[in-house]
């Protein structure tokens, strides 16, 4: 699996647009998203195993509710699975929890992005529940992966993004607005 310090792979995928545009129907709902889209922004890229399942919409909806917080941090969110853009659209239309999803749903139908990231489940051939925080230069700064049966905590992704954006030393459970660590002060206190 690619990890911190690795370049996020190049990709070019079809997607269902976020927001109301994503519900316009075939021909109006789709767009192409690449690794060059939203250049200069932080990117939160998270994968789920399959559309029309049980854990996935809870995570997707939770990321959707935090979309404004990510935008306030100059970050864009991309959700992805190995399902097609047509399946994504149908799922959004028929699932109240994700109907108004504000971010794009990427269709990695050839599994090229999931494979290059190293996040395909060896038995099921679908993406694991992987999350990546990618800096504006395209470098992975945080990577997390859960098995197929355990959902993740999107609020933790916000917390880690906040910590990364301080460019400081952040202690365990650090939260935005709290003090970061100053090594010089720590050495003074120890002396």
ZADO-1210 file (C-alpha; in nm, 4 decimals, padded with zeros to 6 digits):
<atoms>
<atom x="00.0000" y="00.0000" z="00.0000" code="UNK" pos="1"/>
<atom x="00.1245" y="00.3501" z="-00.0794" code="UNK" pos="2"/>
<atom x="00.1873" y="00.5514" z="00.2336" code="UNK" pos="3"/>
<atom x="00.3136" y="00.8794" z="00.3758" code="UNK" pos="4"/>
<atom x="00.5726" y="01.0432" z="00.1512" code="UNK" pos="5"/>
<atom x="00.4624" y="00.8605" z="-00.1643" code="UNK" pos="6"/>
<atom x="00.3198" y="01.0523" z="-00.4586" code="UNK" pos="7"/>
<atom x="-00.0512" y="00.9934" z="-00.5062" code="UNK" pos="8"/>
<atom x="-00.0897" y="00.8108" z="-00.8401" code="UNK" pos="9"/>
<atom x="-00.2042" y="00.9833" z="-01.1559" code="UNK" pos="10"/>
<atom x="-00.5646" y="00.9036" z="-01.2419" code="UNK" pos="11"/>
<atom x="-00.8421" y="01.0004" z="-01.4819" code="UNK" pos="12"/>
<atom x="-01.1858" y="00.8749" z="-01.3765" code="UNK" pos="13"/>
<atom x="-01.5505" y="00.9333" z="-01.4520" code="UNK" pos="14"/>
<atom x="-01.7479" y="01.0619" z="-01.1549" code="UNK" pos="15"/>
<atom x="-02.0909" y="01.1652" z="-01.0410" code="UNK" pos="16"/>
<atom x="-02.0796" y="01.5366" z="-00.9629" code="UNK" pos="17"/>
<atom x="-02.1416" y="01.6500" z="-00.6091" code="UNK" pos="18"/>
<atom x="-02.4485" y="01.8459" z="-00.5040" code="UNK" pos="19"/>
<atom x="-02.7626" y="01.8980" z="-00.7094" code="UNK" pos="20"/>
<atom x="-02.5625" y="01.8771" z="-01.0347" code="UNK" pos="21"/>
<atom x="-02.5026" y="01.5114" z="-00.9549" code="UNK" pos="22"/>
<atom x="-02.8739" y="01.4397" z="-00.9737" code="UNK" pos="23"/>
<atom x="-02.9259" y="01.5808" z="-01.3231" code="UNK" pos="24"/>
<atom x="-02.9343" y="01.2356" z="-01.4818" code="UNK" pos="25"/>
<atom x="-02.7069" y="01.0638" z="-01.7342" code="UNK" pos="26"/>
<atom x="-02.5261" y="01.3155" z="-01.9524" code="UNK" pos="27"/>
<atom x="-02.5712" y="01.5918" z="-01.6939" code="UNK" pos="28"/>
<atom x="-02.4597" y="01.4225" z="-01.3749" code="UNK" pos="29"/>
<atom x="-02.1167" y="01.3061" z="-01.4854" code="UNK" pos="30"/>
<atom x="-01.7773" y="01.4670" z="-01.5059" code="UNK" pos="31"/>
<atom x="-01.4179" y="01.3582" z="-01.5432" code="UNK" pos="32"/>
<atom x="-01.1837" y="01.4044" z="-01.2479" code="UNK" pos="33"/>
<atom x="-00.8078" y="01.3638" z="-01.2629" code="UNK" pos="34"/>
<atom x="-00.5200" y="01.4021" z="-01.0213" code="UNK" pos="35"/>
<atom x="-00.4841" y="01.7538" z="-01.1726" code="UNK" pos="36"/>
<atom x="-00.8400" y="01.8558" z="-01.0767" code="UNK" pos="37"/>
<atom x="-00.8540" y="02.1057" z="-00.7921" code="UNK" pos="38"/>
<atom x="-00.4808" y="02.1765" z="-00.8261" code="UNK" pos="39"/>
<atom x="-00.3272" y="02.3547" z="-00.5299" code="UNK" pos="40"/>
<atom x="-00.5757" y="02.2134" z="-00.2797" code="UNK" pos="41"/>
<atom x="-00.5454" y="01.9456" z="-00.0162" code="UNK" pos="42"/>
<atom x="-00.7347" y="01.6330" z="-00.1181" code="UNK" pos="43"/>
<atom x="-00.9180" y="01.3823" z="00.0957" code="UNK" pos="44"/>
<atom x="-00.9611" y="01.0650" z="-00.1098" code="UNK" pos="45"/>
<atom x="-01.1524" y="00.7822" z="00.0500" code="UNK" pos="46"/>
<atom x="-01.2621" y="00.4459" z="-00.0877" code="UNK" pos="47"/>
<atom x="-01.5470" y="00.2167" z="00.0053" code="UNK" pos="48"/>
<atom x="-01.5965" y="-00.1446" z="-00.1092" code="UNK" pos="49"/>
<atom x="-01.9335" y="-00.1436" z="-00.2884" code="UNK" pos="50"/>
<atom x="-02.2372" y="00.0710" z="-00.3538" code="UNK" pos="51"/>
<atom x="-02.5760" y="-00.0451" z="-00.2222" code="UNK" pos="52"/>
<atom x="-02.4242" y="-00.1894" z="00.0952" code="UNK" pos="53"/>
<atom x="-02.4719" y="-00.1181" z="00.4647" code="UNK" pos="54"/>
<atom x="-02.1635" y="00.0421" z="00.6249" code="UNK" pos="55"/>
<atom x="-02.0631" y="00.2446" z="00.3188" code="UNK" pos="56"/>
<atom x="-02.3513" y="00.4960" z="00.3165" code="UNK" pos="57"/>
<atom x="-02.2962" y="00.5734" z="00.6860" code="UNK" pos="58"/>
<atom x="-01.9364" y="00.6719" z="00.6122" code="UNK" pos="59"/>
<atom x="-02.0167" y="00.8573" z="00.2911" code="UNK" pos="60"/>
<atom x="-02.2933" y="01.0568" z="00.4630" code="UNK" pos="61"/>
<atom x="-02.0586" y="01.1404" z="00.7517" code="UNK" pos="62"/>
<atom x="-01.7946" y="01.2728" z="00.5098" code="UNK" pos="63"/>
<atom x="-02.0715" y="01.4682" z="00.3355" code="UNK" pos="64"/>
<atom x="-02.1766" y="01.6347" z="00.6621" code="UNK" pos="65"/>
<atom x="-01.8159" y="01.7458" z="00.7155" code="UNK" pos="66"/>
<atom x="-01.7663" y="01.8728" z="00.3591" code="UNK" pos="67"/>
<atom x="-01.7902" y="02.2367" z="00.4704" code="UNK" pos="68"/>
<atom x="-01.5222" y="02.1797" z="00.7331" code="UNK" pos="69"/>
<atom x="-01.2916" y="02.0322" z="00.4688" code="UNK" pos="70"/>
<atom x="-01.3654" y="02.3228" z="00.2331" code="UNK" pos="71"/>
<atom x="-01.2824" y="02.5690" z="00.5140" code="UNK" pos="72"/>
<atom x="-00.9396" y="02.4013" z="00.5254" code="UNK" pos="73"/>
<atom x="-00.8856" y="02.4419" z="00.1494" code="UNK" pos="74"/>
<atom x="-00.9444" y="02.0703" z="00.0953" code="UNK" pos="75"/>
<atom x="-01.1662" y="01.8835" z="-00.1488" code="UNK" pos="76"/>
<atom x="-01.3203" y="01.5455" z="-00.0832" code="UNK" pos="77"/>
<atom x="-01.3386" y="01.2657" z="-00.3389" code="UNK" pos="78"/>
<atom x="-01.5164" y="00.9414" z="-00.2573" code="UNK" pos="79"/>
<atom x="-01.4445" y="00.6354" z="-00.4704" code="UNK" pos="80"/>
<atom x="-01.5282" y="00.2725" z="-00.5263" code="UNK" pos="81"/>
<atom x="-01.4876" y="00.0238" z="-00.8077" code="UNK" pos="82"/>
<atom x="-01.8532" y="00.0670" z="-00.9081" code="UNK" pos="83"/>
<atom x="-01.9417" y="00.2609" z="-01.2243" code="UNK" pos="84"/>
<atom x="-02.0667" y="00.6177" z="-01.2363" code="UNK" pos="85"/>
<atom x="-02.4082" y="00.4794" z="-01.3390" code="UNK" pos="86"/>
<atom x="-02.4262" y="00.2658" z="-01.0249" code="UNK" pos="87"/>
<atom x="-02.3132" y="00.5648" z="-00.8138" code="UNK" pos="88"/>
<atom x="-02.5876" y="00.7817" z="-00.9649" code="UNK" pos="89"/>
<atom x="-02.8560" y="00.5190" z="-00.9120" code="UNK" pos="90"/>
<atom x="-02.7449" y="00.4723" z="-00.5510" code="UNK" pos="91"/>
<atom x="-02.7552" y="00.8476" z="-00.4825" code="UNK" pos="92"/>
<atom x="-03.1019" y="00.8764" z="-00.6330" code="UNK" pos="93"/>
<atom x="-03.2361" y="00.5884" z="-00.4215" code="UNK" pos="94"/>
<atom x="-03.0588" y="00.6465" z="-00.0891" code="UNK" pos="95"/>
<atom x="-03.1831" y="00.9356" z="00.1251" code="UNK" pos="96"/>
<atom x="-02.8581" y="00.9481" z="00.3257" code="UNK" pos="97"/>
<atom x="-02.6394" y="01.0280" z="00.0243" code="UNK" pos="98"/>
<atom x="-02.8851" y="01.1896" z="-00.2187" code="UNK" pos="99"/>
<atom x="-02.7543" y="01.5409" z="-00.1435" code="UNK" pos="100"/>
<atom x="-02.3894" y="01.4389" z="-00.1266" code="UNK" pos="101"/>
<atom x="-02.1777" y="01.7523" z="-00.1825" code="UNK" pos="102"/>
<atom x="-01.8670" y="01.5860" z="-00.3282" code="UNK" pos="103"/>
<atom x="-01.7900" y="01.3773" z="-00.6361" code="UNK" pos="104"/>
<atom x="-01.8141" y="00.9982" z="-00.6376" code="UNK" pos="105"/>
<atom x="-01.5287" y="00.8568" z="-00.8468" code="UNK" pos="106"/>
<atom x="-01.5804" y="00.5412" z="-01.0552" code="UNK" pos="107"/>
<atom x="-01.2631" y="00.3301" z="-01.0500" code="UNK" pos="108"/>
<atom x="-01.4238" y="00.0611" z="-01.2663" code="UNK" pos="109"/>
<atom x="-01.0938" y="-00.0717" z="-01.4041" code="UNK" pos="110"/>
<atom x="-00.9572" y="-00.0818" z="-01.0472" code="UNK" pos="111"/>
<atom x="-00.6446" y="00.0986" z="-01.1693" code="UNK" pos="112"/>
<atom x="-00.6344" y="00.3617" z="-00.8950" code="UNK" pos="113"/>
<atom x="-00.7202" y="00.1172" z="-00.6155" code="UNK" pos="114"/>
<atom x="-00.4605" y="-00.1248" z="-00.7484" code="UNK" pos="115"/>
<atom x="-00.1880" y="00.1389" z="-00.7798" code="UNK" pos="116"/>
<atom x="-00.2626" y="00.2482" z="-00.4213" code="UNK" pos="117"/>
<atom x="-00.2415" y="-00.1152" z="-00.3076" code="UNK" pos="118"/>
<atom x="-00.5860" y="-00.1178" z="-00.1457" code="UNK" pos="119"/>
<atom x="-00.7703" y="-00.3957" z="-00.3299" code="UNK" pos="120"/>
<atom x="-00.9004" y="-00.6678" z="-00.1004" code="UNK" pos="121"/>
<atom x="-00.7249" y="-00.9888" z="-00.2050" code="UNK" pos="122"/>
<atom x="-01.0359" y="-01.2055" z="-00.1681" code="UNK" pos="123"/>
<atom x="-01.3177" y="-00.9769" z="-00.2800" code="UNK" pos="124"/>
<atom x="-01.1390" y="-00.7698" z="-00.5461" code="UNK" pos="125"/>
<atom x="-01.2966" y="-00.4476" z="-00.4165" code="UNK" pos="126"/>
<atom x="-01.1372" y="-00.1491" z="-00.2474" code="UNK" pos="127"/>
<atom x="-01.0718" y="-00.1628" z="00.1237" code="UNK" pos="128"/>
<atom x="-01.1959" y="00.1268" z="00.3380" code="UNK" pos="129"/>
<atom x="-00.8883" y="00.3388" z="00.2690" code="UNK" pos="130"/>
<atom x="-00.8477" y="00.7109" z="00.3323" code="UNK" pos="131"/>
<atom x="-00.5698" y="00.9360" z="00.2087" code="UNK" pos="132"/>
<atom x="-00.4860" y="01.2973" z="00.2877" code="UNK" pos="133"/>
<atom x="-00.2872" y="01.4366" z="-00.0053" code="UNK" pos="134"/>
<atom x="-00.1090" y="01.7718" z="00.0151" code="UNK" pos="135"/>
<atom x="-00.1270" y="02.0372" z="-00.2601" code="UNK" pos="136"/>
<atom x="00.1929" y="01.8966" z="-00.4131" code="UNK" pos="137"/>
<atom x="00.0318" y="01.5535" z="-00.4612" code="UNK" pos="138"/>
<atom x="00.2190" y="01.3810" z="-00.1783" code="UNK" pos="139"/>
<atom x="00.0372" y="01.1484" z="00.0603" code="UNK" pos="140"/>
<atom x="00.0605" y="01.2913" z="00.4107" code="UNK" pos="141"/>
<atom x="-00.1704" y="01.0442" z="00.5872" code="UNK" pos="142"/>
<atom x="-00.3027" y="00.7002" z="00.4973" code="UNK" pos="143"/>
<atom x="-00.5436" y="00.4778" z="00.6846" code="UNK" pos="144"/>
<atom x="-00.7145" y="00.1536" z="00.5928" code="UNK" pos="145"/>
<atom x="-00.9880" y="-00.0509" z="00.7580" code="UNK" pos="146"/>
<atom x="-01.1136" y="-00.3968" z="00.6741" code="UNK" pos="147"/>
<atom x="-01.4383" y="-00.4410" z="00.4873" code="UNK" pos="148"/>
<atom x="-01.6486" y="-00.4808" z="00.8031" code="UNK" pos="149"/>
<atom x="-01.5422" y="-00.1723" z="01.0054" code="UNK" pos="150"/>
<atom x="-01.6365" y="00.1877" z="00.9303" code="UNK" pos="151"/>
<atom x="-01.3993" y="00.4789" z="00.9798" code="UNK" pos="152"/>
<atom x="-01.4281" y="00.8092" z="01.1669" code="UNK" pos="153"/>
<atom x="-01.4341" y="01.1070" z="00.9256" code="UNK" pos="154"/>
<atom x="-01.4008" y="01.3510" z="01.2182" code="UNK" pos="155"/>
<atom x="-01.0560" y="01.2000" z="01.2804" code="UNK" pos="156"/>
<atom x="-00.9643" y="01.2854" z="00.9195" code="UNK" pos="157"/>
<atom x="-01.0525" y="01.6501" z="00.9913" code="UNK" pos="158"/>
<atom x="-00.8412" y="01.6413" z="01.3088" code="UNK" pos="159"/>
<atom x="-00.5404" y="01.4961" z="01.1252" code="UNK" pos="160"/>
<atom x="-00.5782" y="01.7477" z="00.8408" code="UNK" pos="161"/>
<atom x="-00.5775" y="02.0285" z="01.0977" code="UNK" pos="162"/>
<atom x="-00.2613" y="01.8876" z="01.2533" code="UNK" pos="163"/>
<atom x="-00.0878" y="01.8486" z="00.9180" code="UNK" pos="164"/>
<atom x="-00.1734" y="02.2038" z="00.8203" code="UNK" pos="165"/>
<atom x="-00.0067" y="02.3465" z="01.1338" code="UNK" pos="166"/>
<atom x="00.3316" y="02.2226" z="01.0089" code="UNK" pos="167"/>
<atom x="00.4136" y="02.1893" z="01.3800" code="UNK" pos="168"/>
<atom x="00.4614" y="01.9019" z="01.6240" code="UNK" pos="169"/>
<atom x="00.1172" y="01.7926" z="01.7426" code="UNK" pos="170"/>
<atom x="00.0850" y="01.5668" z="02.0485" code="UNK" pos="171"/>
<atom x="-00.1492" y="01.2731" z="02.0905" code="UNK" pos="172"/>
<atom x="-00.5171" y="01.3727" z="02.0623" code="UNK" pos="173"/>
<atom x="-00.4211" y="01.7272" z="01.9596" code="UNK" pos="174"/>
<atom x="-00.7153" y="01.9370" z="01.8396" code="UNK" pos="175"/>
<atom x="-00.7312" y="02.2637" z="01.6483" code="UNK" pos="176"/>
<atom x="-00.6828" y="02.5583" z="01.8809" code="UNK" pos="177"/>
<atom x="-00.4702" y="02.3667" z="02.1308" code="UNK" pos="178"/>
<atom x="-00.0987" y="02.4200" z="02.1787" code="UNK" pos="179"/>
<atom x="00.1486" y="02.2386" z="01.9600" code="UNK" pos="180"/>
<atom x="00.4806" y="02.1158" z="02.0976" code="UNK" pos="181"/>
<atom x="00.7814" y="02.3463" z="02.1032" code="UNK" pos="182"/>
<atom x="01.1005" y="02.1351" z="02.1317" code="UNK" pos="183"/>
<atom x="01.3047" y="02.4310" z="02.2588" code="UNK" pos="184"/>
<atom x="01.0652" y="02.4835" z="02.5492" code="UNK" pos="185"/>
<atom x="01.0584" y="02.1111" z="02.6238" code="UNK" pos="186"/>
<atom x="01.4394" y="02.1022" z="02.6444" code="UNK" pos="187"/>
<atom x="01.4382" y="02.4114" z="02.8699" code="UNK" pos="188"/>
<atom x="01.1874" y="02.2454" z="03.1040" code="UNK" pos="189"/>
<atom x="01.3955" y="01.9271" z="03.1175" code="UNK" pos="190"/>
<atom x="01.7167" y="02.1157" z="03.2034" code="UNK" pos="191"/>
</atoms>
